[in-house]
């Protein structure tokens, strides 16, 4: 099965070997990013692929508003 990729115009998705970059912008970006991460996590579990949250990073770039609470590997 292929890794789920965002199809909307406000999201970017890049892969290289075993690295994945997911990004979003615009209104609702934090919600879209969380949805993308949830889809990738579900795909990885279904495909029996391990993802190490300790080797994962998130960078949030925002103007004036509080940073979103993006979760990875925390149930």
PDB file with SEQRES, HELIX, SHEET and CRYST1 records, atoms N, CA, C and O in Angstrom:
SEQRES   1 A   75  UNK UNK UNK UNK UNK UNK UNK UNK UNK UNK UNK UNK UNK          
SEQRES   2 A   75  UNK UNK UNK UNK UNK UNK UNK UNK UNK UNK UNK UNK UNK          
SEQRES   3 A   75  UNK UNK UNK UNK UNK UNK UNK UNK UNK UNK UNK UNK UNK          
SEQRES   4 A   75  UNK UNK UNK UNK UNK UNK UNK UNK UNK UNK UNK UNK UNK          
SEQRES   5 A   75  UNK UNK UNK UNK UNK UNK UNK UNK UNK UNK UNK UNK UNK          
SEQRES   6 A   75  UNK UNK UNK UNK UNK UNK UNK UNK UNK UNK                      
HELIX    1 AA1 UNK A   29  UNK A   46  1                                  18    
HELIX    2 AA2 UNK A   53  UNK A   55  5                                   3    
SHEET    1 AA1 2 UNK A  11  UNK A  16  0                                        
SHEET    2 AA1 2 UNK A  19  UNK A  24 -1                                        
CRYST1    1.000    1.000    1.000  90.00  90.00  90.00 P 1           1          
ATOM      1  N   UNK A   1       0.849  -1.195   0.000  1.00  0.00           N  
ATOM      2  CA  UNK A   1       0.000   0.000   0.000  1.00  0.00           C  
ATOM      3  C   UNK A   1       0.881   1.240   0.000  1.00  0.00           C  
ATOM      4  O   UNK A   1       1.941   1.265   0.627  1.00  0.00           O  
ATOM      5  N   UNK A   2       0.440   2.249  -0.697  1.00  0.00           N  
ATOM      6  CA  UNK A   2       1.200   3.494  -0.773  1.00  0.00           C  
ATOM      7  C   UNK A   2       0.855   4.409   0.387  1.00  0.00           C  
ATOM      8  O   UNK A   2      -0.264   4.401   0.900  1.00  0.00           O  
ATOM      9  N   UNK A   3       1.835   5.194   0.784  1.00  0.00           N  
ATOM     10  CA  UNK A   3       1.630   6.158   1.858  1.00  0.00           C  
ATOM     11  C   UNK A   3       0.570   7.175   1.431  1.00  0.00           C  
ATOM     12  O   UNK A   3       0.595   7.638   0.290  1.00  0.00           O  
ATOM     13  N   UNK A   4      -0.363   7.532   2.325  1.00  0.00           N  
ATOM     14  CA  UNK A   4      -1.402   8.494   1.950  1.00  0.00           C  
ATOM     15  C   UNK A   4      -0.812   9.883   1.726  1.00  0.00           C  
ATOM     16  O   UNK A   4      -0.024  10.370   2.538  1.00  0.00           O  
ATOM     17  N   UNK A   5      -1.193  10.507   0.636  1.00  0.00           N  
ATOM     18  CA  UNK A   5      -0.664  11.833   0.322  1.00  0.00           C  
ATOM     19  C   UNK A   5      -1.798  12.849   0.277  1.00  0.00           C  
ATOM     20  O   UNK A   5      -2.889  12.547  -0.206  1.00  0.00           O  
ATOM     21  N   UNK A   6      -1.540  14.055   0.782  1.00  0.00           N  
ATOM     22  CA  UNK A   6      -2.563  15.103   0.740  1.00  0.00           C  
ATOM     23  C   UNK A   6      -2.893  15.474  -0.704  1.00  0.00           C  
ATOM     24  O   UNK A   6      -2.007  15.506  -1.559  1.00  0.00           O  
ATOM     25  N   UNK A   7      -4.142  15.750  -0.968  1.00  0.00           N  
ATOM     26  CA  UNK A   7      -4.585  16.113  -2.314  1.00  0.00           C  
ATOM     27  C   UNK A   7      -5.036  17.568  -2.410  1.00  0.00           C  
ATOM     28  O   UNK A   7      -5.364  18.039  -3.499  1.00  0.00           O  
ATOM     29  N   UNK A   8      -5.056  18.282  -1.290  1.00  0.00           N  
ATOM     30  CA  UNK A   8      -5.533  19.660  -1.342  1.00  0.00           C  
ATOM     31  C   UNK A   8      -4.407  20.610  -1.745  1.00  0.00           C  
ATOM     32  O   UNK A   8      -3.229  20.280  -1.610  1.00  0.00           O  
ATOM     33  N   UNK A   9      -4.772  21.773  -2.233  1.00  0.00           N  
ATOM     34  CA  UNK A   9      -3.800  22.735  -2.765  1.00  0.00           C  
ATOM     35  C   UNK A   9      -3.025  23.466  -1.677  1.00  0.00           C  
ATOM     36  O   UNK A   9      -2.030  24.127  -1.975  1.00  0.00           O  
ATOM     37  N   UNK A  10      -3.451  23.364  -0.436  1.00  0.00           N  
ATOM     38  CA  UNK A  10      -2.776  24.066   0.649  1.00  0.00           C  
ATOM     39  C   UNK A  10      -1.838  23.153   1.434  1.00  0.00           C  
ATOM     40  O   UNK A  10      -1.397  23.510   2.527  1.00  0.00           O  
ATOM     41  N   UNK A  11      -1.534  21.992   0.891  1.00  0.00           N  
ATOM     42  CA  UNK A  11      -0.636  21.050   1.558  1.00  0.00           C  
ATOM     43  C   UNK A  11       0.490  20.649   0.620  1.00  0.00           C  
ATOM     44  O   UNK A  11       0.323  20.599  -0.599  1.00  0.00           O  
ATOM     45  N   UNK A  12       1.646  20.364   1.222  1.00  0.00           N  
ATOM     46  CA  UNK A  12       2.771  19.830   0.449  1.00  0.00           C  
ATOM     47  C   UNK A  12       3.174  18.498   1.057  1.00  0.00           C  
ATOM     48  O   UNK A  12       2.974  18.257   2.247  1.00  0.00           O  
ATOM     49  N   UNK A  13       3.738  17.645   0.231  1.00  0.00           N  
ATOM     50  CA  UNK A  13       4.134  16.315   0.674  1.00  0.00           C  
ATOM     51  C   UNK A  13       5.342  15.894  -0.145  1.00  0.00           C  
ATOM     52  O   UNK A  13       5.275  15.853  -1.373  1.00  0.00           O  
ATOM     53  N   UNK A  14       6.438  15.584   0.518  1.00  0.00           N  
ATOM     54  CA  UNK A  14       7.661  15.145  -0.154  1.00  0.00           C  
ATOM     55  C   UNK A  14       8.210  13.923   0.572  1.00  0.00           C  
ATOM     56  O   UNK A  14       8.153  13.845   1.799  1.00  0.00           O  
ATOM     57  N   UNK A  15       8.737  12.980  -0.182  1.00  0.00           N  
ATOM     58  CA  UNK A  15       9.410  11.821   0.416  1.00  0.00           C  
ATOM     59  C   UNK A  15      10.795  11.683  -0.196  1.00  0.00           C  
ATOM     60  O   UNK A  15      11.027  12.050  -1.348  1.00  0.00           O  
ATOM     61  N   UNK A  16      11.703  11.147   0.599  1.00  0.00           N  
ATOM     62  CA  UNK A  16      13.048  10.832   0.120  1.00  0.00           C  
ATOM     63  C   UNK A  16      13.547   9.667   0.956  1.00  0.00           C  
ATOM     64  O   UNK A  16      13.740   9.807   2.163  1.00  0.00           O  
ATOM     65  N   UNK A  17      13.753   8.540   0.337  1.00  0.00           N  
ATOM     66  CA  UNK A  17      14.168   7.297   0.982  1.00  0.00           C  
ATOM     67  C   UNK A  17      13.200   7.000   2.135  1.00  0.00           C  
ATOM     68  O   UNK A  17      12.064   6.596   1.888  1.00  0.00           O  
ATOM     69  N   UNK A  18      13.630   7.193   3.388  1.00  0.00           N  
ATOM     70  CA  UNK A  18      12.736   6.910   4.518  1.00  0.00           C  
ATOM     71  C   UNK A  18      12.318   8.177   5.261  1.00  0.00           C  
ATOM     72  O   UNK A  18      11.896   8.110   6.415  1.00  0.00           O  
ATOM     73  N   UNK A  19      12.433   9.320   4.608  1.00  0.00           N  
ATOM     74  CA  UNK A  19      12.021  10.590   5.207  1.00  0.00           C  
ATOM     75  C   UNK A  19      10.744  11.095   4.539  1.00  0.00           C  
ATOM     76  O   UNK A  19      10.528  10.889   3.344  1.00  0.00           O  
ATOM     77  N   UNK A  20       9.918  11.748   5.318  1.00  0.00           N  
ATOM     78  CA  UNK A  20       8.673  12.330   4.821  1.00  0.00           C  
ATOM     79  C   UNK A  20       8.569  13.754   5.337  1.00  0.00           C  
ATOM     80  O   UNK A  20       8.821  14.012   6.514  1.00  0.00           O  
ATOM     81  N   UNK A  21       8.202  14.675   4.464  1.00  0.00           N  
ATOM     82  CA  UNK A  21       7.933  16.053   4.843  1.00  0.00           C  
ATOM     83  C   UNK A  21       6.480  16.346   4.497  1.00  0.00           C  
ATOM     84  O   UNK A  21       6.047  16.143   3.363  1.00  0.00           O  
ATOM     85  N   UNK A  22       5.738  16.824   5.483  1.00  0.00           N  
ATOM     86  CA  UNK A  22       4.351  17.209   5.276  1.00  0.00           C  
ATOM     87  C   UNK A  22       4.212  18.647   5.745  1.00  0.00           C  
ATOM     88  O   UNK A  22       4.664  18.992   6.837  1.00  0.00           O  
ATOM     89  N   UNK A  23       3.595  19.481   4.936  1.00  0.00           N  
ATOM     90  CA  UNK A  23       3.395  20.869   5.319  1.00  0.00           C  
ATOM     91  C   UNK A  23       2.044  21.373   4.861  1.00  0.00           C  
ATOM     92  O   UNK A  23       1.474  20.879   3.888  1.00  0.00           O  
ATOM     93  N   UNK A  24       1.541  22.362   5.573  1.00  0.00           N  
ATOM     94  CA  UNK A  24       0.283  22.998   5.202  1.00  0.00           C  
ATOM     95  C   UNK A  24       0.406  24.495   5.420  1.00  0.00           C  
ATOM     96  O   UNK A  24       1.291  24.954   6.143  1.00  0.00           O  
ATOM     97  N   UNK A  25      -0.480  25.252   4.795  1.00  0.00           N  
ATOM     98  CA  UNK A  25      -0.492  26.694   5.016  1.00  0.00           C  
ATOM     99  C   UNK A  25      -1.919  27.198   4.898  1.00  0.00           C  
ATOM    100  O   UNK A  25      -2.806  26.506   4.399  1.00  0.00           O  
ATOM    101  N   UNK A  26      -2.113  28.410   5.364  1.00  0.00           N  
ATOM    102  CA  UNK A  26      -3.429  29.029   5.273  1.00  0.00           C  
ATOM    103  C   UNK A  26      -4.307  28.717   6.471  1.00  0.00           C  
ATOM    104  O   UNK A  26      -3.898  28.042   7.416  1.00  0.00           O  
ATOM    105  N   UNK A  27      -5.508  29.222   6.401  1.00  0.00           N  
ATOM    106  CA  UNK A  27      -6.480  29.019   7.481  1.00  0.00           C  
ATOM    107  C   UNK A  27      -6.765  27.529   7.661  1.00  0.00           C  
ATOM    108  O   UNK A  27      -7.000  26.818   6.685  1.00  0.00           O  
ATOM    109  N   UNK A  28      -6.746  27.062   8.897  1.00  0.00           N  
ATOM    110  CA  UNK A  28      -6.994  25.652   9.186  1.00  0.00           C  
ATOM    111  C   UNK A  28      -5.786  24.765   8.960  1.00  0.00           C  
ATOM    112  O   UNK A  28      -5.924  23.542   8.909  1.00  0.00           O  
ATOM    113  N   UNK A  29      -4.596  25.355   8.824  1.00  0.00           N  
ATOM    114  CA  UNK A  29      -3.387  24.567   8.542  1.00  0.00           C  
ATOM    115  C   UNK A  29      -3.108  23.557   9.645  1.00  0.00           C  
ATOM    116  O   UNK A  29      -2.725  22.424   9.354  1.00  0.00           O  
ATOM    117  N   UNK A  30      -3.294  23.945  10.912  1.00  0.00           N  
ATOM    118  CA  UNK A  30      -3.016  23.015  12.002  1.00  0.00           C  
ATOM    119  C   UNK A  30      -3.955  21.813  11.954  1.00  0.00           C  
ATOM    120  O   UNK A  30      -3.527  20.690  12.221  1.00  0.00           O  
ATOM    121  N   UNK A  31      -5.221  22.028  11.620  1.00  0.00           N  
ATOM    122  CA  UNK A  31      -6.178  20.927  11.510  1.00  0.00           C  
ATOM    123  C   UNK A  31      -5.809  19.997  10.356  1.00  0.00           C  
ATOM    124  O   UNK A  31      -5.840  18.775  10.505  1.00  0.00           O  
ATOM    125  N   UNK A  32      -5.458  20.580   9.199  1.00  0.00           N  
ATOM    126  CA  UNK A  32      -5.060  19.757   8.050  1.00  0.00           C  
ATOM    127  C   UNK A  32      -3.794  18.967   8.353  1.00  0.00           C  
ATOM    128  O   UNK A  32      -3.701  17.788   8.008  1.00  0.00           O  
ATOM    129  N   UNK A  33      -2.815  19.610   8.997  1.00  0.00           N  
ATOM    130  CA  UNK A  33      -1.573  18.914   9.325  1.00  0.00           C  
ATOM    131  C   UNK A  33      -1.843  17.749  10.267  1.00  0.00           C  
ATOM    132  O   UNK A  33      -1.308  16.659  10.069  1.00  0.00           O  
ATOM    133  N   UNK A  34      -2.670  17.967  11.294  1.00  0.00           N  
ATOM    134  CA  UNK A  34      -2.992  16.882  12.219  1.00  0.00           C  
ATOM    135  C   UNK A  34      -3.684  15.741  11.495  1.00  0.00           C  
ATOM    136  O   UNK A  34      -3.394  14.576  11.768  1.00  0.00           O  
ATOM    137  N   UNK A  35      -4.602  16.050  10.570  1.00  0.00           N  
ATOM    138  CA  UNK A  35      -5.272  15.004   9.787  1.00  0.00           C  
ATOM    139  C   UNK A  35      -4.272  14.218   8.949  1.00  0.00           C  
ATOM    140  O   UNK A  35      -4.352  12.992   8.882  1.00  0.00           O  
ATOM    141  N   UNK A  36      -3.326  14.910   8.305  1.00  0.00           N  
ATOM    142  CA  UNK A  36      -2.310  14.224   7.502  1.00  0.00           C  
ATOM    143  C   UNK A  36      -1.472  13.291   8.377  1.00  0.00           C  
ATOM    144  O   UNK A  36      -1.209  12.149   8.000  1.00  0.00           O  
ATOM    145  N   UNK A  37      -1.055  13.782   9.549  1.00  0.00           N  
ATOM    146  CA  UNK A  37      -0.251  12.950  10.450  1.00  0.00           C  
ATOM    147  C   UNK A  37      -1.046  11.744  10.937  1.00  0.00           C  
ATOM    148  O   UNK A  37      -0.501  10.644  11.026  1.00  0.00           O  
ATOM    149  N   UNK A  38      -2.314  11.933  11.250  1.00  0.00           N  
ATOM    150  CA  UNK A  38      -3.154  10.807  11.668  1.00  0.00           C  
ATOM    151  C   UNK A  38      -3.271   9.770  10.556  1.00  0.00           C  
ATOM    152  O   UNK A  38      -3.217   8.569  10.821  1.00  0.00           O  
ATOM    153  N   UNK A  39      -3.433  10.225   9.308  1.00  0.00           N  
ATOM    154  CA  UNK A  39      -3.529   9.297   8.174  1.00  0.00           C  
ATOM    155  C   UNK A  39      -2.228   8.529   7.970  1.00  0.00           C  
ATOM    156  O   UNK A  39      -2.251   7.328   7.701  1.00  0.00           O  
ATOM    157  N   UNK A  40      -1.100   9.210   8.095  1.00  0.00           N  
ATOM    158  CA  UNK A  40       0.197   8.548   7.939  1.00  0.00           C  
ATOM    159  C   UNK A  40       0.411   7.534   9.053  1.00  0.00           C  
ATOM    160  O   UNK A  40       0.902   6.432   8.807  1.00  0.00           O  
ATOM    161  N   UNK A  41       0.044   7.901  10.277  1.00  0.00           N  
ATOM    162  CA  UNK A  41       0.193   6.980  11.410  1.00  0.00           C  
ATOM    163  C   UNK A  41      -0.658   5.727  11.205  1.00  0.00           C  
ATOM    164  O   UNK A  41      -0.185   4.614  11.435  1.00  0.00           O  
ATOM    165  N   UNK A  42      -1.919   5.899  10.772  1.00  0.00           N  
ATOM    166  CA  UNK A  42      -2.796   4.752  10.522  1.00  0.00           C  
ATOM    167  C   UNK A  42      -2.235   3.873   9.410  1.00  0.00           C  
ATOM    168  O   UNK A  42      -2.262   2.647   9.514  1.00  0.00           O  
ATOM    169  N   UNK A  43      -1.727   4.495   8.345  1.00  0.00           N  
ATOM    170  CA  UNK A  43      -1.124   3.738   7.244  1.00  0.00           C  
ATOM    171  C   UNK A  43       0.078   2.935   7.743  1.00  0.00           C  
ATOM    172  O   UNK A  43       0.232   1.765   7.393  1.00  0.00           O  
ATOM    173  N   UNK A  44       0.922   3.557   8.555  1.00  0.00           N  
ATOM    174  CA  UNK A  44       2.113   2.876   9.067  1.00  0.00           C  
ATOM    175  C   UNK A  44       1.724   1.678   9.935  1.00  0.00           C  
ATOM    176  O   UNK A  44       2.325   0.609   9.826  1.00  0.00           O  
ATOM    177  N   UNK A  45       0.728   1.854  10.790  1.00  0.00           N  
ATOM    178  CA  UNK A  45       0.278   0.741  11.630  1.00  0.00           C  
ATOM    179  C   UNK A  45      -0.290  -0.387  10.784  1.00  0.00           C  
ATOM    180  O   UNK A  45       0.015  -1.555  11.024  1.00  0.00           O  
ATOM    181  N   UNK A  46      -1.116  -0.052   9.792  1.00  0.00           N  
ATOM    182  CA  UNK A  46      -1.702  -1.066   8.907  1.00  0.00           C  
ATOM    183  C   UNK A  46      -0.643  -1.777   8.071  1.00  0.00           C  
ATOM    184  O   UNK A  46      -0.799  -2.950   7.732  1.00  0.00           O  
ATOM    185  N   UNK A  47       0.434  -1.063   7.739  1.00  0.00           N  
ATOM    186  CA  UNK A  47       1.501  -1.621   6.901  1.00  0.00           C  
ATOM    187  C   UNK A  47       2.619  -2.245   7.723  1.00  0.00           C  
ATOM    188  O   UNK A  47       3.617  -2.710   7.172  1.00  0.00           O  
ATOM    189  N   UNK A  48       2.450  -2.255   9.052  1.00  0.00           N  
ATOM    190  CA  UNK A  48       3.462  -2.805   9.961  1.00  0.00           C  
ATOM    191  C   UNK A  48       4.809  -2.095   9.799  1.00  0.00           C  
ATOM    192  O   UNK A  48       5.864  -2.729   9.781  1.00  0.00           O  
ATOM    193  N   UNK A  49       4.748  -0.778   9.683  1.00  0.00           N  
ATOM    194  CA  UNK A  49       5.942   0.052   9.562  1.00  0.00           C  
ATOM    195  C   UNK A  49       6.072   0.867  10.834  1.00  0.00           C  
ATOM    196  O   UNK A  49       5.126   1.538  11.246  1.00  0.00           O  
ATOM    197  N   UNK A  50       7.228   0.811  11.451  1.00  0.00           N  
ATOM    198  CA  UNK A  50       7.446   1.564  12.679  1.00  0.00           C  
ATOM    199  C   UNK A  50       7.845   3.001  12.405  1.00  0.00           C  
ATOM    200  O   UNK A  50       8.624   3.283  11.494  1.00  0.00           O  
ATOM    201  N   UNK A  51       7.303   3.900  13.201  1.00  0.00           N  
ATOM    202  CA  UNK A  51       7.690   5.308  13.153  1.00  0.00           C  
ATOM    203  C   UNK A  51       8.156   5.685  14.547  1.00  0.00           C  
ATOM    204  O   UNK A  51       7.438   5.487  15.527  1.00  0.00           O  
ATOM    205  N   UNK A  52       9.347   6.223  14.630  1.00  0.00           N  
ATOM    206  CA  UNK A  52       9.913   6.597  15.918  1.00  0.00           C  
ATOM    207  C   UNK A  52       9.623   8.071  16.194  1.00  0.00           C  
ATOM    208  O   UNK A  52      10.213   8.939  15.552  1.00  0.00           O  
ATOM    209  N   UNK A  53       8.719   8.376  17.144  1.00  0.00           N  
ATOM    210  CA  UNK A  53       8.417   9.783  17.453  1.00  0.00           C  
ATOM    211  C   UNK A  53       9.640  10.554  17.943  1.00  0.00           C  
ATOM    212  O   UNK A  53       9.697  11.775  17.793  1.00  0.00           O  
ATOM    213  N   UNK A  54      10.619   9.862  18.525  1.00  0.00           N  
ATOM    214  CA  UNK A  54      11.822  10.539  19.014  1.00  0.00           C  
ATOM    215  C   UNK A  54      12.696  11.036  17.865  1.00  0.00           C  
ATOM    216  O   UNK A  54      13.534  11.917  18.060  1.00  0.00           O  
ATOM    217  N   UNK A  55      12.508  10.479  16.674  1.00  0.00           N  
ATOM    218  CA  UNK A  55      13.272  10.919  15.508  1.00  0.00           C  
ATOM    219  C   UNK A  55      12.439  11.824  14.602  1.00  0.00           C  
ATOM    220  O   UNK A  55      12.847  12.137  13.484  1.00  0.00           O  
ATOM    221  N   UNK A  56      11.282  12.237  15.086  1.00  0.00           N  
ATOM    222  CA  UNK A  56      10.387  13.092  14.312  1.00  0.00           C  
ATOM    223  C   UNK A  56      10.475  14.524  14.814  1.00  0.00           C  
ATOM    224  O   UNK A  56      10.741  14.766  15.991  1.00  0.00           O  
ATOM    225  N   UNK A  57      10.250  15.463  13.914  1.00  0.00           N  
ATOM    226  CA  UNK A  57      10.314  16.880  14.265  1.00  0.00           C  
ATOM    227  C   UNK A  57       9.120  17.608  13.680  1.00  0.00           C  
ATOM    228  O   UNK A  57       8.570  17.220  12.649  1.00  0.00           O  
ATOM    229  N   UNK A  58       8.734  18.669  14.361  1.00  0.00           N  
ATOM    230  CA  UNK A  58       7.705  19.569  13.844  1.00  0.00           C  
ATOM    231  C   UNK A  58       8.227  20.989  13.956  1.00  0.00           C  
ATOM    232  O   UNK A  58       8.807  21.374  14.971  1.00  0.00           O  
ATOM    233  N   UNK A  59       8.018  21.752  12.919  1.00  0.00           N  
ATOM    234  CA  UNK A  59       8.385  23.165  12.922  1.00  0.00           C  
ATOM    235  C   UNK A  59       7.123  23.941  12.551  1.00  0.00           C  
ATOM    236  O   UNK A  59       6.562  23.757  11.471  1.00  0.00           O  
ATOM    237  N   UNK A  60       6.690  24.801  13.452  1.00  0.00           N  
ATOM    238  CA  UNK A  60       5.499  25.615  13.191  1.00  0.00           C  
ATOM    239  C   UNK A  60       5.930  27.057  12.963  1.00  0.00           C  
ATOM    240  O   UNK A  60       6.597  27.657  13.805  1.00  0.00           O  
ATOM    241  N   UNK A  61       5.548  27.597  11.835  1.00  0.00           N  
ATOM    242  CA  UNK A  61       5.827  28.989  11.505  1.00  0.00           C  
ATOM    243  C   UNK A  61       4.488  29.710  11.419  1.00  0.00           C  
ATOM    244  O   UNK A  61       3.677  29.436  10.535  1.00  0.00           O  
ATOM    245  N   UNK A  62       4.272  30.620  12.335  1.00  0.00           N  
ATOM    246  CA  UNK A  62       2.994  31.334  12.373  1.00  0.00           C  
ATOM    247  C   UNK A  62       3.226  32.804  12.653  1.00  0.00           C  
ATOM    248  O   UNK A  62       4.264  33.196  13.188  1.00  0.00           O  
ATOM    249  N   UNK A  63       2.255  33.604  12.287  1.00  0.00           N  
ATOM    250  CA  UNK A  63       2.291  35.035  12.587  1.00  0.00           C  
ATOM    251  C   UNK A  63       1.298  35.353  13.696  1.00  0.00           C  
ATOM    252  O   UNK A  63       0.110  35.051  13.575  1.00  0.00           O  
ATOM    253  N   UNK A  64       1.767  35.945  14.747  1.00  0.00           N  
ATOM    254  CA  UNK A  64       0.951  36.559  15.796  1.00  0.00           C  
ATOM    255  C   UNK A  64       0.015  35.637  16.563  1.00  0.00           C  
ATOM    256  O   UNK A  64      -0.389  35.994  17.670  1.00  0.00           O  
ATOM    257  N   UNK A  65      -0.345  34.499  16.051  1.00  0.00           N  
ATOM    258  CA  UNK A  65      -1.287  33.640  16.761  1.00  0.00           C  
ATOM    259  C   UNK A  65      -0.540  32.553  17.507  1.00  0.00           C  
ATOM    260  O   UNK A  65       0.581  32.212  17.131  1.00  0.00           O  
ATOM    261  N   UNK A  66      -1.137  31.997  18.563  1.00  0.00           N  
ATOM    262  CA  UNK A  66      -0.462  30.935  19.319  1.00  0.00           C  
ATOM    263  C   UNK A  66      -0.164  29.719  18.439  1.00  0.00           C  
ATOM    264  O   UNK A  66      -0.889  29.437  17.485  1.00  0.00           O  
ATOM    265  N   UNK A  67       0.894  29.017  18.768  1.00  0.00           N  
ATOM    266  CA  UNK A  67       1.256  27.813  18.020  1.00  0.00           C  
ATOM    267  C   UNK A  67       0.238  26.713  18.274  1.00  0.00           C  
ATOM    268  O   UNK A  67      -0.276  26.594  19.386  1.00  0.00           O  
ATOM    269  N   UNK A  68      -0.063  25.904  17.259  1.00  0.00           N  
ATOM    270  CA  UNK A  68      -1.028  24.820  17.437  1.00  0.00           C  
ATOM    271  C   UNK A  68      -0.421  23.673  18.231  1.00  0.00           C  
ATOM    272  O   UNK A  68       0.799  23.550  18.336  1.00  0.00           O  
ATOM    273  N   UNK A  69      -1.276  22.848  18.779  1.00  0.00           N  
ATOM    274  CA  UNK A  69      -0.849  21.660  19.501  1.00  0.00           C  
ATOM    275  C   UNK A  69      -0.884  20.478  18.535  1.00  0.00           C  
ATOM    276  O   UNK A  69      -1.896  19.785  18.433  1.00  0.00           O  
ATOM    277  N   UNK A  70       0.224  20.251  17.825  1.00  0.00           N  
ATOM    278  CA  UNK A  70       0.334  19.135  16.878  1.00  0.00           C  
ATOM    279  C   UNK A  70       0.898  17.944  17.635  1.00  0.00           C  
ATOM    280  O   UNK A  70       1.888  18.075  18.354  1.00  0.00           O  
ATOM    281  N   UNK A  71       0.266  16.769  17.476  1.00  0.00           N  
ATOM    282  CA  UNK A  71       0.701  15.583  18.210  1.00  0.00           C  
ATOM    283  C   UNK A  71       1.166  14.502  17.246  1.00  0.00           C  
ATOM    284  O   UNK A  71       0.587  14.304  16.178  1.00  0.00           O  
ATOM    285  N   UNK A  72       2.208  13.821  17.644  1.00  0.00           N  
ATOM    286  CA  UNK A  72       2.701  12.681  16.876  1.00  0.00           C  
ATOM    287  C   UNK A  72       3.118  11.622  17.869  1.00  0.00           C  
ATOM    288  O   UNK A  72       3.997  11.853  18.699  1.00  0.00           O  
ATOM    289  N   UNK A  73       2.495  10.464  17.789  1.00  0.00           N  
ATOM    290  CA  UNK A  73       2.875   9.356  18.648  1.00  0.00           C  
ATOM    291  C   UNK A  73       2.399   9.491  20.078  1.00  0.00           C  
ATOM    292  O   UNK A  73       2.852   8.747  20.947  1.00  0.00           O  
ATOM    293  N   UNK A  74       1.510  10.409  20.340  1.00  0.00           N  
ATOM    294  CA  UNK A  74       0.944  10.569  21.672  1.00  0.00           C  
ATOM    295  C   UNK A  74      -0.538  10.269  21.576  1.00  0.00           C  
ATOM    296  O   UNK A  74      -1.292  11.031  20.970  1.00  0.00           O  
ATOM    297  N   UNK A  75      -0.956   9.175  22.163  1.00  0.00           N  
ATOM    298  CA  UNK A  75      -2.384   8.799  22.080  1.00  0.00           C  
ATOM    299  C   UNK A  75      -3.161   9.318  23.250  1.00  0.00           C  
ATOM    300  O   UNK A  75      -4.369   9.094  23.337  1.00  0.00           O  
TER     301      UNK A  75                                                      
END                                                                             
